[in-house]
Amino acid sequence: MPPTDDLPGFLHGVAPILDRWGYLAVAAVIGVESFGVPAPGQTIMVAAAIYASWGRLDIWVVGLIAFVAAVVGDNIGYWIGVRGGRKAVHRFGKYIFITPARLEKAEQFFARRGNRIVVVARFIDGLRQLNGVIAGITAMPWKTFLLYNAIGAALWVGWWTTISYLLGPKLGDLIEQAHHYTWYAVGAAVLAIGAYVFLHMRHIRKRKARTAATTIERNPSG
């Protein structure tokens, strides 16, 4: 059985925790990360999947525990947002530039596209930790959050446990190679977002123009 030292370097920090606590470490670290506590949840899941590839853990148990911990943690975050998040934003938000007006806009955005955000948030550092809290603050319906959060957690766990289990320690080399293309990926993302914003704004302008033209036609004397 390969020693812990065979893990990729970026996983060495979680190895002692995983060696001592096993599945419990996976559940605890992913769970607390999911309701806003800074913790290496994704890192420990990757390490656990590599351990499974060595026969030290069961990959199906790792995946199930990671999924349940992610969903439960996010739901704790959601209720934190519901119970105290709004009051905290109104009281302290001005110090981090979150005004009531901006919170209202965030609520409207979540009402239109919140389900997509909840699904992809699991793959984005920062959003992964605060996803549930933000959904709770913006009053996203709990059943909607629960459904799309579960979908996002399943995709996140499925992706990382699968590639980590199949690639094992080689995952570190793959990530190192991927770092060489980080700025290309960032550039492509910026271009894609810019194109989306441009097309979206053009669509809004055209819709307003059509609405104005229709109004003039209906009220020519006005």
C-alpha positions in Angstrom: 0.0 0.0 0.0 1.6 3.3 -1.0 2.7 5.6 1.9 1.1 9.0 2.6 4.2 10.7 1.2 3.1 9.5 -2.3 0.3 12.1 -2.1 0.6 15.2 -4.3 2.3 18.0 -2.3 -0.9 20.1 -2.0 -2.6 17.3 -0.1 0.1 16.8 2.6 -1.6 19.2 4.9 -4.8 17.1 5.3 -3.0 13.7 5.3 -2.5 13.6 9.1 -6.2 14.4 9.8 -7.3 11.8 7.3 -4.9 9.2 8.7 -6.2 9.7 12.2 -10.0 10.2 11.6 -10.7 8.7 8.2 -14.3 9.1 7.1 -15.1 11.3 10.1 -12.6 13.8 8.9 -14.2 13.9 5.4 -17.6 14.5 7.0 -16.5 17.1 9.5 -14.2 19.2 7.2 -16.6 19.3 4.2 -19.6 19.9 6.6 -18.1 23.0 8.3 -16.7 24.4 5.0 -20.2 24.2 3.6 -21.7 26.6 6.1 -19.0 29.3 5.8 -16.0 28.1 8.0 -12.7 28.3 6.0 -11.7 24.6 5.8 -10.1 22.4 3.1 -13.2 20.4 2.2 -12.4 19.8 -1.4 -8.8 19.0 -0.6 -9.6 16.4 1.9 -12.2 14.8 -0.4 -9.5 14.5 -3.1 -7.1 13.0 -0.7 -9.7 10.5 0.6 -10.5 9.4 -3.0 -6.8 8.8 -3.6 -6.6 6.8 -0.4 -9.5 4.8 -1.8 -7.6 4.1 -5.0 -4.9 2.6 -2.7 -7.5 0.4 -0.9 -7.3 2.4 2.4 -10.8 3.7 2.1 -14.0 2.7 0.2 -14.6 5.1 -2.7 -18.4 4.7 -2.5 -18.4 5.5 1.2 -16.2 8.5 0.6 -18.6 9.8 -2.1 -21.7 9.2 0.0 -20.2 10.9 3.1 -18.9 13.9 1.1 -22.3 14.4 -0.6 -24.3 14.2 2.7 -21.9 16.5 4.5 -22.0 19.0 1.6 -25.8 19.1 1.5 -26.2 19.2 5.3 -23.6 21.9 5.7 -25.1 24.1 3.0 -28.5 23.8 4.6 -27.1 24.9 7.9 -25.6 27.8 6.1 -29.0 28.5 4.5 -30.7 28.7 7.8 -28.0 30.9 9.3 -28.7 33.2 6.4 -32.4 33.1 7.0 -32.3 33.6 10.8 -29.5 36.1 11.2 -28.0 37.0 7.9 -30.3 39.8 6.8 -30.1 41.5 10.2 -26.3 41.3 10.0 -26.2 42.7 6.5 -28.5 45.7 7.5 -26.3 46.3 10.6 -22.8 45.7 9.3 -23.2 45.6 5.5 -22.3 49.2 5.1 -18.8 48.4 6.2 -18.3 46.0 3.3 -20.4 48.0 0.8 -23.5 45.9 1.0 -26.4 48.4 1.1 -30.1 47.5 1.4 -30.5 48.5 -2.2 -27.7 46.1 -3.3 -29.2 43.3 -1.2 -32.5 43.9 -2.9 -30.8 43.6 -6.3 -29.1 40.4 -5.2 -32.5 39.0 -4.1 -34.0 39.8 -7.6 -31.0 38.2 -9.3 -31.4 35.1 -7.1 -35.1 35.0 -7.9 -34.2 34.8 -11.7 -31.0 32.8 -11.8 -30.5 31.5 -8.3 -30.9 27.8 -9.2 -28.0 28.0 -11.7 -25.8 29.8 -9.2 -26.5 27.2 -6.5 -25.5 24.4 -8.9 -22.2 25.9 -10.0 -21.3 27.4 -6.7 -19.8 24.1 -5.4 -17.0 24.4 -8.0 -16.0 28.0 -7.1 -13.9 28.8 -4.0 -15.7 31.5 -1.9 -19.1 30.7 -3.3 -18.7 27.1 -2.2 -18.3 28.2 1.4 -21.1 31.0 1.4 -23.5 29.5 -1.1 -26.1 28.5 1.5 -25.7 31.7 3.6 -26.3 33.9 0.5 -29.3 31.9 -0.6 -30.8 32.2 2.9 -30.1 36.0 3.1 -31.7 36.6 -0.3 -34.8 34.5 0.7 -34.5 31.8 -1.9 -37.3 29.3 -1.4 -35.8 26.4 0.7 -37.2 23.6 -1.4 -35.7 25.2 -4.5 -32.3 25.6 -2.7 -32.4 22.0 -1.4 -33.0 20.6 -4.9 -30.4 22.6 -6.8 -27.9 22.4 -4.0 -28.2 18.6 -4.0 -27.6 18.6 -7.8 -24.5 20.8 -7.4 -23.2 18.7 -4.5 -23.7 15.4 -6.5 -21.8 16.9 -9.6 -19.0 18.3 -7.4 -18.5 15.1 -5.4 -18.9 12.9 -8.5 -16.3 14.9 -10.5 -13.6 15.1 -7.9 -13.9 11.7 -6.4 -13.9 10.1 -9.9 -10.9 11.8 -11.3 -9.0 11.5 -8.0 -9.7 7.8 -7.7 -8.8 7.1 -11.3 -5.7 9.3 -11.5 -4.4 8.9 -8.0 -1.1 10.7 -7.3 -0.9 11.6 -11.0 -3.6 14.2 -10.2 -0.9 16.5 -8.8 1.1 16.5 -12.0 -2.1 17.2 -14.0 -3.0 20.1 -11.8 0.6 21.5 -12.0 0.4 21.3 -15.8 -3.0 23.0 -15.8 -1.6 25.9 -13.8 0.4 26.8 -17.0 -2.9 27.5 -18.7 -4.6 29.4 -15.9 -4.3 32.8 -17.4 -5.5 31.5 -20.8 -8.6 30.1 -19.0 -9.1 33.4 -17.1 -8.9 35.3 -20.3 -11.4 33.0 -22.0 -13.7 33.4 -19.1 -13.5 37.2 -19.1 -14.2 37.2 -22.9 -17.1 34.9 -22.5 -18.6 37.0 -19.6 -18.0 40.2 -21.6 -19.7 38.8 -24.7 -22.7 37.7 -22.5 -23.0 41.1 -20.9 -22.8 42.8 -24.3 -25.4 40.6 -25.9 -27.6 40.8 -22.8 -27.5 44.6 -22.8 -28.1 44.8 -26.5 -31.2 42.6 -26.0 -32.5 44.9 -23.2 -32.0 48.0 -25.4 -33.9 46.3 -28.3 -36.7 45.3 -26.0 -37.0 48.8 -24.6 -37.0 50.2 -28.2 -39.8 47.8 -29.2 -41.8 48.7 -26.1 -41.4 52.4 -26.8 -42.4 52.0 -30.4 -45.5 50.0 -29.4 -46.4 52.6 -26.9 -46.2 55.4 -29.6 -48.2 53.4 -32.0 -51.0 52.9 -29.4 -50.9 56.5 -28.3 -49.9 58.6 -31.4 -51.3 61.7 -29.9 -49.4 61.3 -26.6 
